Amino acid sequence: MADAAPLPEAAVAAERLTKRYGSLTAVEDLTFSVAPGEIVGFLGPNGAGKSSTMRILAGTMAGTSGRAAIWGVSVALEPAEAKRHMAYMPENNPLPEDLKVEEYLLLRARLKDVPADRVAARVAKVMEDCDLARRAARQLIGQLSKGFRQRVGIADALLAEPKVVILDEPTIGLDPHQIVGIRDLIRSLRGKMAVLISSHILHEVEQVCDKVVIINRGRLVAQGRPADLRRELIPTANFTVVTRATLADVTRATLGAEPTALVEALGETEGWTRYRLALPAASPARETLATALIAAGLPLREIAEERIGLEDIFIAATRRAPAELRRP
């Protein structure tokens, strides 16, 4: 039995990718990668260059310079071979409204050169995986909700069992229930194929992605696991404290635990004042702050560390001045 082909180091690779439209630079010197089986969120403000980058990687648009590769294959030099390894679902994915879901997927499977003896099985499998088999298989696509149309698009992307899937805003325009369904579907792909996904719904990206790549004005501003980016981009840990103590007393007790801390009064309600305490993220006092405040005799009603989410990371990254950006 022949050995399985070795996995490439990167399932998706952008190397110093640049795209210019006349005098406008949409993507500039962009380098990042997606490992086999990894789910990566591709984030940036509107107009940051996300869709242009995805189209270059998918081979639907040429870059100005740099290299795009899928499964180690150059998209520019060997487009047919690169596309054999990947599937791309654009933001506004056109679907024929006069075909039934099953008819459409059977047609797409043949167009994707799925072996004839496996077409029926593959269509049945993706319809089951995308929750289409029982609820939409024989419906006209034009009669489906936006959520089910997105499921059809993803089912189409999965038909030929690609090694790489690129999804541009797959949850745009969906209601919360539909978003959860698409999120769970994408999460189920982890380890089976590499997924590059763009989305403005950062909470969903945080729940499904292994790492994120953040761009602004066409340039890389941050990439890595969210936990690592928190440490890199947000050097403080903020606590909310509600107490009857004065600002002077809270400040004295806090500085006793962490001399570099900052204390801010946020407001008072019925004699209870809410404070924000900012400590260095690496401070040991994060673990002992509540004990220190109680030991100082402060009457506490509440103390909680504020959660730092992907939205905070995104804002910190996209506010970086050009001089702060790390060159790829």
Backbone bond lengths (Angstrom), bond angles and torsions (degrees), N, CA, C in turn:
res aa  C-N    CA-C-N  psi(-1)  N-CA   C-N-CA  omega(-1)  CA-C   N-CA-C  phi
1 M - - - 1.473 - - 1.532 109.25 -
2 A 1.317 117.04 131.05 1.458 120.78 -177.56 1.515 110.61 -70.51
3 D 1.339 115.32 146.61 1.452 119.79 177.03 1.516 109.81 -68.07
4 A 1.332 116.32 146.98 1.459 120.84 176.36 1.523 109.33 -66.65
5 A 1.343 115.04 146.28 1.468 119.46 179.17 1.526 109.05 -62.61
6 P 1.330 117.40 138.35 1.462 119.64 -179.74 1.529 111.30 -65.25
7 L 1.319 116.02 147.87 1.456 120.25 177.36 1.519 110.04 -73.24
8 P 1.344 116.81 141.88 1.460 118.09 174.63 1.521 109.91 -71.98
9 E 1.316 115.86 158.93 1.462 119.66 177.80 1.518 111.25 -62.67
10 A 1.347 116.68 -36.21 1.455 121.72 179.46 1.523 109.39 -130.15
11 A 1.350 116.17 129.37 1.460 120.23 173.83 1.523 110.48 -74.37
12 V 1.331 115.60 -35.79 1.464 122.77 175.91 1.520 107.10 -129.73
13 A 1.324 116.91 133.18 1.463 120.10 178.96 1.522 109.67 -138.91
14 A 1.323 115.01 127.93 1.465 122.23 169.70 1.522 106.27 -114.61
15 E 1.304 116.86 123.97 1.468 121.50 -176.77 1.528 109.67 -124.47
16 R 1.330 115.20 107.57 1.468 122.98 178.80 1.530 111.02 51.54
17 L 1.317 114.64 42.11 1.453 121.71 -176.18 1.528 110.27 -71.22
18 T 1.332 115.82 133.18 1.463 121.82 178.84 1.525 108.61 -136.82
19 K 1.339 115.41 139.05 1.454 120.77 175.45 1.528 108.82 -136.98
20 R 1.330 114.95 124.11 1.463 120.74 178.27 1.525 109.58 -119.50
21 Y 1.335 114.86 138.98 1.455 121.83 171.28 1.535 105.94 -112.52
22 G 1.307 117.57 94.27 1.455 119.85 -174.22 1.519 110.27 62.28
23 S 1.321 116.07 -121.91 1.468 120.10 -179.58 1.528 112.67 -86.55
24 L 1.334 116.99 -6.02 1.469 121.01 -179.01 1.521 110.51 -92.07
25 T 1.329 116.10 126.69 1.467 121.11 175.30 1.516 108.62 -98.92
26 A 1.327 116.44 110.38 1.462 121.43 -178.54 1.522 112.04 -85.71
27 V 1.328 116.56 -35.31 1.470 122.59 179.87 1.525 106.71 -135.64
28 E 1.340 116.49 133.25 1.455 119.46 -175.01 1.527 112.15 -132.89
29 D 1.330 115.87 113.66 1.467 121.57 169.95 1.524 112.14 53.19
30 L 1.326 116.94 44.21 1.470 122.37 -171.56 1.523 111.31 -91.85
31 T 1.317 115.85 125.11 1.466 122.08 178.66 1.523 110.10 -128.50
32 F 1.322 116.82 126.10 1.466 122.19 172.03 1.516 107.64 -164.60
33 S 1.331 116.10 170.72 1.463 119.59 -179.76 1.525 110.35 -147.40
34 V 1.333 113.88 162.21 1.463 122.50 175.11 1.518 106.84 -126.60
35 A 1.308 117.84 126.05 1.459 121.84 -178.89 1.531 110.46 -79.32
36 P 1.330 118.50 157.54 1.466 121.11 175.72 1.532 111.06 -55.58
37 G 1.322 116.38 132.72 1.454 121.67 177.92 1.513 115.52 78.84
38 E 1.334 117.96 0.47 1.459 122.46 -175.92 1.526 110.67 -93.58
39 I 1.337 116.05 146.64 1.462 121.64 174.21 1.527 107.35 -108.81
40 V 1.325 116.10 120.70 1.465 121.75 -174.91 1.519 109.69 -122.56
41 G 1.325 116.29 130.39 1.451 121.81 175.09 1.517 109.99 -88.14
42 F 1.326 116.01 131.36 1.470 122.33 -178.94 1.522 107.31 -110.68
43 L 1.336 117.12 107.96 1.454 121.89 -166.98 1.515 111.85 -121.30
44 G 1.318 115.10 155.59 1.458 121.56 175.35 1.516 109.67 172.17
45 P 1.338 117.41 159.24 1.464 120.14 176.52 1.526 110.67 -62.93
46 N 1.340 116.32 168.02 1.457 119.69 173.91 1.527 109.59 -56.96
47 G 1.326 115.73 135.74 1.454 119.75 179.22 1.517 114.77 80.07
48 A 1.333 117.22 10.61 1.476 120.12 -177.53 1.517 113.04 -76.85
49 G 1.339 117.73 -17.14 1.462 120.51 -178.63 1.515 114.27 110.51
50 K 1.338 117.62 11.84 1.467 120.47 -176.48 1.535 111.70 -65.06
51 S 1.331 116.41 -51.79 1.468 119.17 -176.94 1.519 111.03 -65.47
52 S 1.322 117.84 -37.85 1.474 120.17 177.16 1.528 110.40 -60.76
53 T 1.331 116.30 -44.43 1.468 120.38 179.06 1.522 110.93 -61.85
54 M 1.331 116.53 -45.45 1.462 119.78 -178.57 1.522 111.23 -64.34
55 R 1.309 116.86 -38.25 1.472 119.67 179.11 1.526 110.94 -66.83
56 I 1.316 117.80 -36.56 1.475 120.58 176.69 1.528 109.65 -65.37
57 L 1.330 116.53 -45.97 1.464 120.06 179.38 1.523 111.60 -62.96
58 A 1.342 116.28 -34.75 1.463 120.51 -178.79 1.521 112.70 -81.18
59 G 1.328 117.00 -8.96 1.453 120.46 178.13 1.510 114.78 81.34
60 T 1.334 117.50 15.11 1.465 119.93 178.21 1.528 111.97 -93.94
61 M 1.332 116.59 -4.68 1.454 121.73 177.68 1.523 108.08 -152.44
62 A 1.323 116.57 142.06 1.464 120.32 180.00 1.514 111.11 -85.96
63 G 1.324 116.86 142.50 1.452 121.08 172.56 1.522 110.01 -80.47
64 T 1.317 116.17 165.11 1.461 121.11 176.47 1.530 110.53 -80.40
65 S 1.326 115.76 -40.60 1.466 120.93 176.87 1.515 108.67 -157.38
66 G 1.313 115.37 172.87 1.459 119.87 -177.12 1.520 110.95 92.01
67 R 1.329 115.26 -175.78 1.462 120.86 -175.98 1.517 110.79 -131.04
68 A 1.327 115.64 135.14 1.457 122.50 172.23 1.524 107.65 -118.85
69 A 1.330 117.09 133.92 1.462 120.35 -178.22 1.519 110.27 -138.35
70 I 1.321 115.11 142.71 1.459 123.42 174.51 1.527 107.97 -120.33
71 W 1.322 115.40 119.28 1.474 121.79 -179.90 1.533 111.01 55.88
72 G 1.341 114.60 37.68 1.448 121.01 177.98 1.515 115.14 81.67
73 V 1.336 117.62 2.17 1.465 122.23 -176.64 1.523 109.38 -105.74
74 S 1.321 117.52 129.79 1.456 121.76 179.54 1.523 110.69 -65.44
75 V 1.326 115.89 126.02 1.463 120.62 179.21 1.523 110.58 -67.80
76 A 1.324 117.49 -35.81 1.466 121.16 -178.14 1.525 112.12 -76.08
77 L 1.345 117.73 -39.93 1.465 121.12 -173.88 1.525 113.07 -87.86
78 E 1.341 117.03 -32.00 1.470 120.97 -179.53 1.521 109.67 -132.79
79 P 1.335 116.83 65.25 1.467 119.66 -173.23 1.529 114.37 -60.48
80 A 1.323 117.40 -40.81 1.461 119.74 -178.76 1.523 111.16 -64.51
81 E 1.333 116.92 -42.74 1.463 120.61 179.66 1.520 111.15 -67.83
82 A 1.338 117.39 -40.47 1.466 120.55 178.17 1.524 110.25 -62.37
83 K 1.318 117.16 -44.00 1.468 120.57 -178.35 1.523 111.68 -68.15
84 R 1.319 117.20 -23.80 1.470 120.23 177.66 1.524 111.24 -63.55
85 H 1.338 116.33 -24.37 1.458 120.77 -177.14 1.530 113.11 -95.75
86 M 1.326 118.25 -4.74 1.459 118.51 -170.85 1.521 112.41 -138.87
87 A 1.350 113.55 164.20 1.464 121.76 172.92 1.514 107.89 -134.67
88 Y 1.310 116.00 146.06 1.464 122.07 -174.98 1.514 109.83 -131.38
89 M 1.339 116.23 127.33 1.458 120.72 174.30 1.525 108.35 -115.33
90 P 1.338 118.52 106.98 1.468 120.34 -178.45 1.517 111.57 -70.71
91 E 1.339 115.48 169.01 1.471 120.78 -176.57 1.520 111.69 -58.28
92 N 1.314 117.58 -49.48 1.463 121.48 178.13 1.522 107.74 -106.29
93 N 1.318 114.71 83.69 1.456 121.44 -172.45 1.529 110.25 -78.62
94 P 1.329 119.02 112.07 1.469 120.09 -178.12 1.524 110.95 -73.35
95 L 1.326 116.09 132.35 1.458 121.75 178.26 1.528 108.54 -130.64
96 P 1.328 117.77 142.97 1.474 120.33 178.45 1.532 110.62 -72.23
97 E 1.306 117.50 121.37 1.457 121.03 -174.35 1.526 112.92 -77.91
98 D 1.342 117.45 -17.10 1.468 119.85 -174.74 1.523 113.05 -96.67
99 L 1.340 116.81 7.71 1.461 120.23 175.73 1.520 110.21 -108.10
100 K 1.343 115.30 147.69 1.453 119.42 172.02 1.530 108.80 -75.90
101 V 1.331 115.32 156.38 1.463 120.49 -175.63 1.521 111.23 -55.71
102 E 1.325 116.69 -49.15 1.462 119.85 -177.21 1.522 111.00 -64.76
103 E 1.339 117.20 -40.16 1.466 120.81 177.74 1.527 110.97 -60.05
104 Y 1.310 115.03 -45.37 1.458 119.90 -178.21 1.524 111.04 -62.46
105 L 1.331 116.76 -45.62 1.458 119.82 -178.09 1.528 111.86 -68.34
106 L 1.325 118.23 -34.23 1.462 120.63 174.62 1.528 110.64 -63.17
107 L 1.343 115.76 -42.49 1.457 120.16 177.53 1.524 111.10 -63.45
108 R 1.321 116.71 -45.42 1.466 120.77 -178.33 1.528 111.00 -65.42
109 A 1.315 117.67 -36.60 1.466 120.21 178.94 1.529 110.57 -61.86
110 R 1.329 117.17 -41.41 1.461 120.25 178.78 1.523 110.86 -67.30
111 L 1.334 116.53 -40.19 1.462 119.81 179.23 1.533 111.66 -65.67
112 K 1.330 116.46 -27.78 1.466 120.99 179.69 1.525 111.75 -88.62
113 D 1.330 116.88 7.92 1.469 122.47 177.34 1.518 112.80 62.35
114 V 1.321 116.89 32.45 1.461 119.69 169.45 1.531 106.72 -64.95
115 P 1.344 119.10 130.26 1.478 120.42 -178.60 1.522 111.36 -50.72
116 A 1.329 115.88 137.78 1.461 121.60 -173.71 1.529 112.92 -55.01
117 D 1.338 116.18 -36.45 1.459 118.26 -178.24 1.530 112.97 -77.68
118 R 1.356 117.01 -2.53 1.461 120.31 179.65 1.529 112.69 -116.58
119 V 1.325 117.29 -4.03 1.466 120.42 -175.48 1.517 111.47 -58.40
120 A 1.313 117.67 -52.38 1.464 120.63 -176.69 1.527 111.26 -60.84
121 A 1.331 116.28 -42.07 1.465 119.87 -179.04 1.531 111.25 -66.42
122 R 1.337 117.06 -41.33 1.464 119.90 -179.91 1.522 111.17 -65.96
123 V 1.329 117.05 -42.13 1.470 120.15 178.61 1.518 109.71 -62.31
124 A 1.331 116.74 -44.73 1.464 119.68 178.76 1.523 111.52 -61.75
125 K 1.342 116.93 -39.14 1.464 120.76 -178.35 1.523 111.48 -67.20
126 V 1.334 118.62 -47.62 1.470 119.16 -177.94 1.524 111.24 -69.20
127 M 1.335 117.15 -32.13 1.467 118.44 176.63 1.525 110.59 -66.74
128 E 1.314 116.49 -37.32 1.463 120.07 177.18 1.521 110.51 -68.47
129 D 1.326 117.13 -46.68 1.462 121.09 -178.72 1.531 111.80 -62.27
130 C 1.311 116.82 -34.19 1.471 121.46 -176.75 1.530 112.24 -96.48
131 D 1.331 116.94 12.20 1.465 122.60 176.77 1.530 111.76 58.74
132 L 1.325 115.36 41.56 1.461 120.54 178.27 1.525 112.04 -108.10
133 A 1.322 117.92 -21.08 1.459 121.70 -169.69 1.518 112.54 -59.14
134 R 1.323 117.04 -48.21 1.468 120.16 -175.41 1.523 112.97 -89.49
135 R 1.334 116.87 -21.85 1.461 118.92 -167.83 1.523 114.53 -110.32
136 A 1.345 117.71 -16.61 1.458 116.61 -172.82 1.519 114.42 -148.92
137 A 1.330 119.46 0.75 1.465 121.18 -170.35 1.524 112.72 -56.02
138 R 1.317 117.32 -39.34 1.471 120.25 -174.43 1.525 112.88 -107.13
139 Q 1.329 115.61 15.47 1.454 119.51 175.18 1.520 110.42 -90.00
140 L 1.333 115.11 150.20 1.451 119.53 172.78 1.527 108.93 -67.95
141 I 1.321 116.53 138.89 1.466 119.90 -179.23 1.527 110.75 -59.47
142 G 1.328 116.92 -34.73 1.456 120.48 -179.93 1.512 113.87 -65.12
143 Q 1.330 117.47 -16.30 1.464 121.39 -179.73 1.530 112.63 -95.56
144 L 1.332 117.17 -1.54 1.463 120.51 -175.42 1.517 111.36 -84.00
145 S 1.341 115.76 153.71 1.463 121.33 171.26 1.521 109.23 -69.81
146 K 1.347 115.21 165.94 1.477 119.54 179.36 1.528 110.45 -59.07
147 G 1.335 117.14 -39.52 1.457 120.24 -179.49 1.519 112.51 -61.12
148 F 1.342 117.23 -42.70 1.457 119.76 -179.66 1.527 111.39 -74.26
149 R 1.326 117.33 -30.36 1.464 118.75 174.90 1.531 110.45 -64.40
150 Q 1.337 116.25 -38.21 1.469 119.23 176.19 1.522 110.54 -64.71
151 R 1.323 116.97 -37.36 1.466 119.93 177.32 1.531 111.22 -63.79
152 V 1.326 115.62 -38.12 1.471 119.08 176.94 1.526 110.00 -62.80
153 G 1.339 116.30 -42.13 1.464 119.88 178.51 1.511 112.34 -61.59
154 I 1.320 116.78 -41.11 1.464 120.06 178.95 1.529 110.47 -70.21
155 A 1.336 117.25 -39.79 1.464 120.15 176.50 1.526 110.74 -58.63
156 D 1.327 116.16 -42.42 1.460 121.09 176.36 1.536 110.27 -59.25
157 A 1.330 116.17 -43.78 1.465 120.32 -178.96 1.529 111.77 -62.59
158 L 1.325 117.24 -31.33 1.463 120.82 -175.33 1.524 113.95 -88.77
159 L 1.323 117.38 -9.23 1.465 121.44 -170.90 1.526 113.73 -53.38
160 A 1.316 116.75 -48.70 1.465 120.65 -174.15 1.521 112.53 -89.39
161 E 1.329 116.97 15.36 1.468 122.79 179.27 1.529 111.70 51.45
162 P 1.338 116.61 57.61 1.474 119.44 -177.83 1.523 110.99 -69.21
163 K 1.299 115.24 158.14 1.462 120.67 175.80 1.526 111.24 -82.48
164 V 1.343 115.88 -20.59 1.460 121.98 -177.08 1.524 108.86 -135.31
165 V 1.343 116.30 135.36 1.464 121.76 174.49 1.526 108.11 -125.35
166 I 1.332 116.27 128.87 1.459 122.15 178.05 1.524 107.81 -114.39
167 L 1.337 116.10 119.53 1.461 122.13 -175.02 1.527 109.15 -120.58
168 D 1.324 116.37 116.88 1.463 121.56 -179.42 1.531 108.74 -99.93
169 E 1.322 116.24 107.79 1.468 123.93 178.37 1.540 112.02 52.48
170 P 1.338 118.69 58.31 1.469 119.85 -176.86 1.524 114.22 -70.05
171 T 1.337 118.44 -15.39 1.469 119.92 -178.48 1.529 112.97 -108.20
172 I 1.333 117.94 9.02 1.456 119.88 -177.30 1.528 110.21 -64.58
173 G 1.332 115.63 133.68 1.457 121.34 177.34 1.511 115.29 79.01
174 L 1.339 118.17 6.34 1.459 120.64 -178.74 1.519 111.47 -93.26
175 D 1.353 116.24 154.07 1.454 119.21 175.24 1.533 109.20 -81.77
176 P 1.349 117.84 168.42 1.478 119.63 -174.76 1.518 114.51 -55.58
177 H 1.342 118.09 -38.73 1.461 120.10 179.88 1.531 110.88 -66.48
178 Q 1.335 116.32 -40.79 1.455 119.89 178.95 1.524 111.64 -66.41
179 I 1.340 116.04 -37.14 1.463 120.49 179.15 1.522 110.43 -62.39
180 V 1.334 116.79 -43.12 1.465 120.27 179.30 1.525 110.23 -61.69
181 G 1.335 116.63 -40.79 1.455 119.96 179.28 1.513 112.73 -62.69
182 I 1.340 117.06 -44.27 1.464 120.62 178.93 1.525 110.12 -67.68
183 R 1.335 116.87 -38.21 1.465 120.34 177.96 1.521 110.92 -59.81
184 D 1.334 116.77 -45.92 1.463 119.73 -179.54 1.528 111.36 -64.98
185 L 1.324 115.73 -36.04 1.462 120.02 178.38 1.526 110.33 -64.27
186 I 1.324 117.17 -46.50 1.470 120.66 179.86 1.523 110.50 -64.51
187 R 1.322 116.44 -41.04 1.468 120.06 179.16 1.529 111.08 -59.54
188 S 1.328 116.91 -33.55 1.467 120.21 -178.79 1.527 112.64 -67.56
189 L 1.338 117.31 -13.06 1.460 120.91 -178.93 1.529 112.29 -84.45
190 R 1.341 117.63 -12.20 1.469 120.61 -177.17 1.530 110.85 -55.46
191 G 1.312 115.98 132.03 1.453 121.23 179.58 1.511 114.12 85.45
192 K 1.340 117.39 -19.40 1.462 121.26 -179.34 1.519 111.39 -92.45
193 M 1.318 116.57 -35.13 1.461 121.94 -179.63 1.515 108.67 -157.00
194 A 1.315 116.40 158.59 1.463 120.60 175.58 1.524 108.64 -79.73
195 V 1.331 116.34 137.59 1.464 120.85 -178.69 1.525 108.53 -127.84
196 L 1.329 115.89 127.16 1.464 122.24 171.60 1.514 106.28 -113.47
197 I 1.336 116.47 120.17 1.461 120.72 -172.94 1.519 110.23 -130.43
198 S 1.322 116.36 131.65 1.457 120.51 172.87 1.520 108.40 -104.38
199 S 1.323 116.22 144.64 1.463 120.87 179.77 1.516 109.14 -164.91
200 H 1.347 115.55 149.41 1.458 120.70 172.84 1.526 111.35 -93.83
201 I 1.335 116.50 -5.27 1.468 120.20 -178.73 1.526 107.03 -92.12
202 L 1.336 115.40 87.16 1.463 120.69 -169.75 1.525 112.04 -65.95
203 H 1.323 117.74 -32.65 1.466 119.89 178.56 1.525 110.48 -60.51
204 E 1.326 116.95 -39.97 1.458 120.37 179.57 1.526 110.97 -70.23
205 V 1.318 116.77 -40.44 1.470 120.56 177.80 1.524 110.09 -59.67
206 E 1.322 116.10 -43.20 1.465 120.80 -178.54 1.523 111.03 -61.30
207 Q 1.326 117.11 -34.68 1.458 120.28 -176.79 1.526 113.05 -77.90
208 V 1.330 116.69 -24.77 1.464 118.27 -171.40 1.523 114.11 -109.77
209 C 1.335 118.65 -21.75 1.465 120.79 -170.01 1.525 113.50 -96.50
210 D 1.331 115.68 145.22 1.464 121.93 175.16 1.519 111.10 -76.74
211 K 1.321 116.33 -37.72 1.460 121.00 177.11 1.518 108.98 -149.59
212 V 1.318 116.21 170.35 1.457 120.96 179.09 1.523 109.84 -129.72
213 V 1.318 114.79 151.49 1.462 123.40 171.92 1.522 105.81 -120.90
214 I 1.326 117.23 122.98 1.465 121.66 -176.88 1.522 108.73 -115.34
215 I 1.342 115.92 127.81 1.460 119.94 177.47 1.525 109.23 -121.99
216 N 1.313 115.65 156.91 1.465 122.62 176.14 1.518 108.03 -148.00
217 R 1.308 115.49 130.48 1.471 121.27 -177.61 1.528 111.04 52.78
218 G 1.332 114.78 38.33 1.450 120.49 175.39 1.511 116.26 81.58
219 R 1.337 117.22 -2.14 1.461 120.54 -176.36 1.529 111.23 -115.59
220 L 1.318 114.72 149.22 1.458 120.05 176.11 1.524 109.99 -67.10
221 V 1.341 116.77 130.09 1.460 119.57 174.95 1.521 112.45 -116.57
222 A 1.333 117.93 -20.51 1.469 120.37 177.41 1.520 108.99 -167.39
223 Q 1.329 115.97 148.48 1.459 120.44 170.62 1.512 109.11 -156.02
224 G 1.323 116.07 147.45 1.451 120.57 178.92 1.519 111.14 144.42
225 R 1.311 115.85 -175.38 1.464 121.23 176.17 1.527 108.89 -70.57
226 P 1.330 117.99 141.17 1.469 119.44 179.81 1.520 113.55 -52.15
227 A 1.327 118.38 -38.61 1.466 120.47 -179.58 1.522 111.05 -63.22
228 D 1.342 117.18 -39.00 1.459 120.56 178.76 1.525 111.22 -70.29
229 L 1.324 116.22 -38.11 1.463 119.70 -179.82 1.528 111.49 -69.14
230 R 1.322 117.49 -31.51 1.472 119.54 175.09 1.522 109.74 -58.58
231 R 1.324 116.11 -46.94 1.466 119.85 -178.68 1.529 111.52 -66.19
232 E 1.324 116.27 -35.88 1.458 120.20 -176.95 1.525 112.50 -75.34
233 L 1.325 116.66 -41.99 1.461 120.85 -168.91 1.518 114.21 -99.70
234 I 1.331 117.21 -23.22 1.467 120.05 -175.87 1.528 107.82 -124.19
235 P 1.332 117.33 93.21 1.467 121.09 -171.91 1.520 114.70 -77.97
236 T 1.328 118.38 -2.55 1.463 120.01 -177.77 1.526 111.28 -117.50
237 A 1.316 113.94 154.94 1.462 122.07 171.10 1.526 107.28 -115.09
238 N 1.316 117.05 123.39 1.459 121.48 -177.06 1.522 111.07 -101.48
239 F 1.329 115.53 135.32 1.455 122.30 176.28 1.522 108.93 -116.76
240 T 1.309 116.60 142.60 1.457 122.09 170.41 1.523 108.26 -102.76
241 V 1.320 115.40 127.89 1.462 121.27 -179.27 1.528 108.07 -126.10
242 V 1.328 116.84 131.61 1.460 121.86 175.04 1.532 107.79 -115.87
243 T 1.322 116.12 121.14 1.470 121.48 -174.91 1.524 110.12 -153.04
244 R 1.326 116.22 163.77 1.468 120.79 174.14 1.532 111.09 -88.71
245 A 1.328 117.52 -3.28 1.468 121.41 -176.39 1.528 111.07 -71.16
246 T 1.322 116.01 157.63 1.455 121.93 178.77 1.527 110.40 -77.93
247 L 1.336 114.59 164.80 1.468 119.76 177.33 1.525 110.91 -58.66
248 A 1.349 116.11 -40.28 1.467 119.80 -179.24 1.527 110.86 -62.85
249 D 1.357 116.90 -41.74 1.464 120.04 -178.86 1.533 111.28 -68.93
250 V 1.339 116.21 -41.15 1.466 119.59 179.83 1.530 110.15 -65.78
251 T 1.334 115.62 -41.21 1.469 119.55 179.67 1.520 110.92 -63.43
252 R 1.341 116.24 -44.16 1.466 120.71 -178.93 1.541 110.38 -61.22
253 A 1.318 116.75 -45.75 1.464 120.22 -178.08 1.528 111.44 -67.73
254 T 1.330 116.16 -39.16 1.462 120.11 -179.08 1.523 111.36 -67.52
255 L 1.346 116.20 -44.50 1.462 119.29 -179.93 1.516 111.86 -66.85
256 G 1.327 116.40 -24.75 1.456 119.07 174.90 1.516 111.77 -66.64
257 A 1.345 115.94 -30.28 1.469 120.29 178.25 1.519 112.06 -87.10
258 E 1.361 116.08 -35.84 1.467 120.96 -178.13 1.531 108.31 -147.36
259 P 1.332 117.67 102.09 1.470 121.90 -172.93 1.527 114.68 -60.39
260 T 1.339 118.47 -20.77 1.468 120.17 -177.87 1.527 112.62 -98.28
261 A 1.324 117.29 5.81 1.466 120.57 -176.94 1.528 111.46 -67.66
262 L 1.327 115.14 154.72 1.468 122.53 174.10 1.518 108.63 -116.73
263 V 1.339 116.53 137.83 1.463 121.87 -177.78 1.519 108.84 -122.07
264 E 1.342 116.21 132.96 1.462 121.59 -178.96 1.527 109.12 -134.31
265 A 1.330 116.94 130.22 1.462 121.42 175.01 1.527 108.94 -83.37
266 L 1.344 116.76 128.51 1.463 120.98 -175.60 1.520 113.23 -100.40
267 G 1.329 117.97 -24.56 1.461 119.93 -179.16 1.509 111.53 156.96
268 E 1.338 115.73 164.28 1.463 121.44 -175.71 1.524 110.39 -124.94
269 T 1.328 116.43 141.02 1.457 123.16 176.06 1.521 108.66 -139.62
270 E 1.341 115.83 116.53 1.467 122.04 176.47 1.524 112.08 51.99
271 G 1.313 115.45 43.53 1.458 120.77 175.32 1.508 115.51 85.52
272 W 1.325 117.12 -6.46 1.459 121.21 177.73 1.540 108.53 -102.43
273 T 1.313 117.01 129.99 1.469 121.96 -178.53 1.527 109.87 -108.70
274 R 1.327 113.79 136.19 1.470 120.38 178.32 1.530 108.32 -98.65
275 Y 1.339 115.59 128.83 1.465 122.17 -179.59 1.525 109.91 -120.78
276 R 1.322 115.82 151.04 1.457 121.20 168.23 1.515 108.61 -110.61
277 L 1.317 115.99 126.46 1.459 122.67 179.24 1.521 108.01 -112.29
278 A 1.321 116.76 120.61 1.469 121.94 -179.41 1.516 109.97 -106.60
279 L 1.331 115.68 118.89 1.462 122.51 179.40 1.523 109.60 -116.39
280 P 1.329 118.08 153.81 1.468 118.70 171.23 1.522 109.68 -57.62
281 A 1.328 116.41 138.71 1.461 120.07 -176.82 1.523 112.43 -58.48
282 A 1.331 116.84 -29.52 1.466 120.52 -178.23 1.523 113.10 -90.70
283 S 1.326 118.31 3.96 1.457 120.96 -175.80 1.530 112.10 -69.35
284 P 1.337 117.73 132.42 1.473 120.25 175.18 1.531 112.07 -62.45
285 A 1.338 116.85 -21.24 1.467 120.56 -178.23 1.520 112.55 -65.80
286 R 1.335 118.38 -14.66 1.473 120.01 176.33 1.518 110.68 -57.46
287 E 1.331 115.97 -33.59 1.465 120.34 -176.78 1.525 112.49 -86.34
288 T 1.322 117.50 -17.36 1.471 120.02 -172.74 1.523 113.50 -120.88
289 L 1.342 117.26 6.13 1.461 120.41 -173.76 1.518 112.03 -60.60
290 A 1.318 117.99 -47.59 1.460 120.57 -178.50 1.523 110.72 -59.40
291 T 1.317 117.05 -42.61 1.466 120.98 179.20 1.523 110.83 -62.92
292 A 1.347 116.50 -40.25 1.462 120.43 -179.26 1.530 111.34 -66.28
293 L 1.312 117.80 -39.62 1.470 121.03 -179.31 1.523 110.96 -69.18
294 I 1.325 115.83 -40.04 1.472 119.31 178.09 1.526 110.59 -67.17
295 A 1.331 116.08 -40.80 1.470 119.90 179.04 1.522 111.60 -63.10
296 A 1.339 116.72 -28.17 1.463 120.39 178.78 1.526 112.17 -80.44
297 G 1.326 116.42 -0.67 1.464 120.50 176.25 1.516 114.83 86.22
298 L 1.327 118.87 15.08 1.459 121.06 179.58 1.527 110.54 -77.32
299 P 1.325 117.47 129.83 1.465 120.58 176.41 1.531 109.85 -77.35
300 L 1.301 116.61 106.98 1.469 121.04 -175.30 1.518 111.61 -99.57
301 R 1.335 115.50 136.86 1.459 119.94 169.38 1.518 111.18 -104.53
302 E 1.334 115.32 -28.91 1.467 119.56 -176.79 1.519 109.44 -156.41
303 I 1.331 115.93 141.50 1.459 122.08 168.65 1.520 106.99 -147.47
304 A 1.314 115.86 128.33 1.462 120.14 -177.55 1.517 109.89 -152.56
305 E 1.320 115.50 141.08 1.467 119.65 175.25 1.521 108.77 -82.24
306 E 1.318 115.98 130.66 1.456 120.72 179.74 1.527 109.63 -70.77
307 R 1.324 115.23 132.36 1.462 120.22 -179.80 1.524 110.00 -73.61
308 I 1.312 115.81 133.07 1.456 121.70 175.36 1.520 107.57 -100.18
309 G 1.318 116.64 112.38 1.449 121.20 -176.93 1.511 112.30 -104.22
310 L 1.328 115.37 -177.36 1.459 120.90 -179.09 1.524 111.29 -63.55
311 E 1.320 117.21 -30.51 1.470 119.32 177.66 1.525 110.71 -61.27
312 D 1.339 117.31 -42.38 1.467 120.91 178.07 1.530 110.71 -63.77
313 I 1.331 115.86 -41.44 1.470 120.66 178.65 1.528 109.91 -63.01
314 F 1.328 115.95 -44.54 1.461 121.33 -179.45 1.531 111.05 -59.86
315 I 1.337 116.32 -46.05 1.467 120.23 -179.50 1.530 110.63 -63.58
316 A 1.338 116.39 -44.49 1.466 119.62 179.80 1.525 111.21 -62.66
317 A 1.332 117.34 -40.81 1.464 120.62 -177.82 1.520 111.72 -68.58
318 T 1.327 116.92 -43.38 1.467 119.60 -175.01 1.525 112.26 -79.80
319 R 1.333 117.90 -7.93 1.468 121.05 174.27 1.520 112.40 -90.94
320 R 1.316 117.26 -5.53 1.460 120.48 -178.40 1.526 111.27 -60.15
321 A 1.322 115.56 137.06 1.470 120.35 174.13 1.525 108.86 -73.17
322 P 1.341 117.80 153.14 1.473 119.89 -179.24 1.520 113.90 -51.62
323 A 1.344 117.82 -35.97 1.463 120.20 -178.33 1.530 112.34 -66.28
324 E 1.359 116.74 -20.63 1.460 120.11 -178.34 1.522 112.52 -86.27
325 L 1.325 117.89 -13.10 1.453 120.47 -172.98 1.509 110.88 -74.30
326 R 1.322 114.77 134.24 1.461 119.73 176.67 1.522 109.09 -79.65
327 R 1.317 116.29 131.32 1.461 118.74 177.31 1.516 109.13 -73.76
328 P 1.316 118.65 137.54 1.460 120.05 178.56 1.518 112.08 -68.12
